Amino acid sequence: MKKVFKTMKKIRRYIRNLLLFFFISTIGAVILYRFLPVYITPLMVIRVVEQVFQGEKPRLHHSWVSFENISRHLPMAVIASEDNRFAEHHGFDFKAIQQAIEEKKKGKKQRGASTISQQTAKNVFLWPESSWIRKGFEAYFTVLIELFWSKERIMEVYLNSIEMGDGIYGAEAVAKHHFNTTAKNLSRSESALIAASLPNPLRFNSGKPSNYMLKRKRQILRLMQLVPQFPEKKEKSK
């Protein structure tokens, strides 16, 4: 009986230490990334490994740029396209989630309800394959970044880390490889094309847009007129 008690005590201590390590390490990482550039993400590593195993030359184009060096049109385009309540919610758009549930019940084509905050949490800290475990971790990291980061920081990391083409990550890389310009000089039209590609950047090439993408670009440009300029960006442009 004493052996069983000792074993149970060791297991409880092990679980406690494991949980402490998890919370301290994850919260510490989120706090560090509040200030440090994100130069590499799990998705970048996964894509490179996939390319190597397929016998292809690794493709990884990524350059970190500060929020001030990203066109003011790009945050507006991705908000209009991906998350029009980004400035209002605290990481989760419950209206969009409810709409998605209702549409699924009616048998309509299911649409995503992930916010920019959720996508940032997934891009920076997690793996791309969808599962309930990943979604749980995604919710946890979303709460953390909303707690410790500003909306501007979330947008800055999102625009620097998201996949925007084959081996292309972030605003600076896509501006260079698809438009022969810089992230700071992206036009409204170019920003809308980038936003149009985000649901599937490996299928939709913002540099060589299909008719569908051109149609989607026009929709995003119209929506951008209804989106107020991103708050922090507006303050810095004064």
C-alpha positions as CSV (number, residue, x, y, z in Angstrom):
1,M,0.0,0.0,0.0
2,K,2.8,2.4,0.8
3,K,4.4,1.7,-2.6
4,V,1.2,2.5,-4.3
5,F,0.9,5.7,-2.3
6,K,4.5,6.7,-3.2
7,T,4.0,5.9,-6.8
8,M,0.8,8.1,-6.9
9,K,2.7,10.9,-5.2
10,K,5.5,10.7,-7.8
11,I,2.9,10.8,-10.6
12,R,1.2,13.8,-9.2
13,R,4.5,15.6,-8.7
14,Y,5.5,14.7,-12.3
15,I,2.2,16.0,-13.7
16,R,2.5,19.2,-11.6
17,N,6.0,19.9,-12.8
18,L,5.0,19.2,-16.4
19,L,2.1,21.6,-16.1
20,L,4.3,24.3,-14.5
21,F,6.9,23.9,-17.3
22,F,4.2,24.1,-19.9
23,F,2.6,27.3,-18.6
24,I,6.0,29.0,-17.8
25,S,7.5,28.2,-21.1
26,T,4.5,29.1,-23.2
27,I,3.7,32.3,-21.4
28,G,7.4,33.2,-21.5
29,A,7.5,32.6,-25.3
30,V,4.5,34.8,-25.9
31,I,6.0,37.6,-23.8
32,L,9.3,37.3,-25.7
33,Y,7.5,37.5,-29.0
34,R,5.8,40.6,-27.9
35,F,9.2,42.3,-28.5
36,L,11.3,40.0,-30.7
37,P,10.8,39.5,-34.5
38,V,9.5,36.1,-35.5
39,Y,12.1,34.8,-38.0
40,I,10.9,31.2,-38.2
41,T,7.6,29.4,-37.7
42,P,6.7,25.7,-37.4
43,L,4.9,25.9,-40.8
44,M,8.1,27.2,-42.5
45,V,10.0,24.2,-41.1
46,I,7.3,21.8,-42.1
47,R,7.1,23.1,-45.6
48,V,10.9,22.9,-46.1
49,V,11.0,19.3,-44.7
50,E,8.1,18.4,-47.1
51,Q,10.1,19.9,-50.1
52,V,13.2,17.9,-49.2
53,F,11.4,14.6,-48.8
54,Q,9.7,15.3,-52.2
55,G,13.2,15.7,-53.7
56,E,12.7,19.4,-54.3
57,K,15.0,22.3,-53.6
58,P,13.9,24.0,-50.4
59,R,12.1,27.3,-50.9
60,L,11.9,29.7,-48.0
61,H,11.6,33.5,-48.7
62,H,11.0,35.5,-45.6
63,S,12.1,39.0,-44.3
64,W,10.8,40.6,-41.2
65,V,9.8,44.2,-41.5
66,S,8.3,46.5,-38.8
67,F,4.7,47.6,-38.9
68,E,5.7,51.0,-40.0
69,N,7.3,49.5,-43.1
70,I,4.1,47.8,-44.3
71,S,1.7,49.5,-46.6
72,R,-1.3,50.9,-44.7
73,H,-3.5,49.2,-47.3
74,L,-2.5,45.7,-46.4
75,P,-3.9,45.6,-42.8
76,M,-7.2,47.0,-44.2
77,A,-7.3,44.4,-47.0
78,V,-6.8,41.4,-44.7
79,I,-9.3,42.8,-42.1
80,A,-11.9,43.3,-44.9
81,S,-11.2,39.8,-46.2
82,E,-10.4,37.7,-43.2
83,D,-11.7,39.3,-40.0
84,N,-13.8,42.5,-40.2
85,R,-14.4,42.6,-36.5
86,F,-10.6,42.3,-35.7
87,A,-10.4,45.7,-33.8
88,E,-13.5,44.8,-31.7
89,H,-13.2,41.2,-30.6
90,H,-10.8,39.7,-28.0
91,G,-9.5,36.9,-30.1
92,F,-12.7,35.1,-31.0
93,D,-15.5,36.3,-33.3
94,F,-18.5,34.6,-31.7
95,K,-20.9,36.1,-34.3
96,A,-18.9,34.5,-37.1
97,I,-18.8,31.2,-35.3
98,Q,-22.6,31.2,-34.8
99,Q,-23.1,32.1,-38.5
100,A,-20.8,29.2,-39.5
101,I,-22.7,26.8,-37.3
102,E,-26.1,27.9,-38.7
103,E,-24.8,27.6,-42.3
104,K,-23.5,24.1,-41.6
105,K,-26.9,23.0,-40.2
106,K,-28.5,24.3,-43.4
107,G,-26.1,22.3,-45.5
108,K,-24.4,25.3,-47.0
109,K,-20.7,25.4,-47.8
110,Q,-18.8,25.7,-44.6
111,R,-16.7,28.8,-44.1
112,G,-14.0,29.5,-41.7
113,A,-14.6,31.6,-38.6
114,S,-10.9,31.9,-37.5
115,T,-9.9,35.4,-36.5
116,I,-6.6,37.0,-37.4
117,S,-5.6,36.5,-33.7
118,Q,-6.3,32.7,-34.0
119,Q,-4.4,32.4,-37.3
120,T,-1.5,34.3,-35.7
121,A,-1.5,31.9,-32.7
122,K,-1.5,28.9,-35.1
123,N,1.2,30.3,-37.4
124,V,3.6,31.2,-34.7
125,F,3.2,28.5,-32.1
126,L,1.5,25.5,-33.7
127,W,1.3,23.1,-36.6
128,P,-1.1,23.5,-39.6
129,E,-3.1,20.2,-39.5
130,S,-6.5,20.6,-38.0
131,S,-7.5,18.6,-35.0
132,W,-9.3,19.1,-31.7
133,I,-6.0,19.0,-29.8
134,R,-4.5,21.7,-32.0
135,K,-7.7,23.8,-31.8
136,G,-7.5,23.6,-28.0
137,F,-3.9,24.8,-28.0
138,E,-4.8,27.5,-30.6
139,A,-7.5,28.8,-28.3
140,Y,-5.0,28.9,-25.4
141,F,-2.4,30.8,-27.4
142,T,-5.0,33.2,-28.8
143,V,-6.0,34.1,-25.2
144,L,-2.4,34.7,-24.4
145,I,-1.5,36.9,-27.3
146,E,-4.7,39.0,-26.9
147,L,-3.7,39.4,-23.2
148,F,0.0,40.3,-23.7
149,W,0.1,41.8,-27.2
150,S,-1.5,44.9,-28.7
151,K,-3.7,44.6,-31.8
152,E,-1.0,46.3,-33.7
153,R,1.5,43.7,-32.6
154,I,-0.8,40.9,-33.5
155,M,-1.3,42.4,-37.0
156,E,2.5,43.0,-37.4
157,V,3.3,39.3,-36.6
158,Y,0.4,38.1,-38.7
159,L,1.5,40.1,-41.8
160,N,5.1,38.9,-41.3
161,S,4.5,35.2,-40.7
162,I,1.6,34.1,-42.8
163,E,2.1,31.9,-45.8
164,M,1.5,34.1,-48.9
165,G,2.7,31.8,-51.7
166,D,4.9,28.8,-52.5
167,G,7.8,29.2,-50.1
168,I,6.8,32.8,-49.6
169,Y,6.0,34.1,-46.0
170,G,5.1,37.6,-45.0
171,A,4.4,40.9,-46.6
172,E,8.0,41.8,-47.6
173,A,8.7,38.5,-49.4
174,V,5.4,38.5,-51.3
175,A,5.8,42.2,-52.3
176,K,9.3,41.3,-53.7
177,H,8.5,38.0,-55.5
178,H,5.0,38.8,-56.8
179,F,5.0,42.6,-57.4
180,N,8.7,43.6,-57.6
181,T,8.2,46.1,-54.8
182,T,8.5,46.4,-51.0
183,A,5.9,45.8,-48.3
184,K,5.8,49.6,-47.7
185,N,4.9,50.4,-51.3
186,L,2.2,47.9,-51.9
187,S,-0.8,49.5,-53.5
188,R,-4.5,49.0,-52.6
189,S,-5.0,46.7,-55.6
190,E,-1.9,44.6,-54.8
191,S,-2.9,44.4,-51.1
192,A,-6.4,43.2,-52.1
193,L,-4.9,40.6,-54.3
194,I,-2.7,39.3,-51.5
195,A,-5.7,39.2,-49.2
196,A,-7.7,37.3,-51.9
197,S,-5.0,34.6,-52.0
198,L,-4.9,33.9,-48.2
199,P,-7.5,31.2,-48.0
200,N,-5.2,29.0,-50.1
201,P,-1.9,30.8,-51.1
202,L,-0.5,27.6,-52.6
203,R,-3.4,27.5,-55.0
204,F,-4.0,31.2,-55.6
205,N,-1.1,33.2,-56.8
206,S,-1.5,36.9,-56.1
207,G,1.2,37.7,-58.7
208,K,-0.7,35.8,-61.4
209,P,-4.3,36.2,-60.5
210,S,-7.0,34.1,-62.0
211,N,-10.4,35.5,-63.0
212,Y,-11.8,34.2,-59.7
213,M,-9.1,36.2,-57.8
214,L,-9.7,39.3,-59.8
215,K,-13.4,39.1,-58.9
216,R,-12.5,38.5,-55.3
217,K,-10.1,41.4,-55.4
218,R,-12.9,43.7,-56.5
219,Q,-15.1,42.5,-53.6
220,I,-12.3,43.2,-51.1
221,L,-11.7,46.7,-52.5
222,R,-15.3,47.5,-52.0
223,L,-15.2,46.1,-48.4
224,M,-12.1,48.1,-47.7
225,Q,-14.1,51.3,-48.2
226,L,-16.2,50.2,-45.2
227,V,-13.3,49.3,-43.0
228,P,-11.9,52.1,-40.8
229,Q,-8.2,52.6,-41.0
230,F,-6.4,50.3,-38.6
231,P,-6.3,52.4,-35.3
232,E,-2.7,52.2,-34.4
233,K,-1.6,52.7,-38.0
234,K,-3.7,55.8,-38.2
235,E,-2.1,57.3,-35.1
236,K,1.4,56.7,-36.5
237,S,0.5,58.3,-39.9
238,K,-0.4,61.6,-38.3
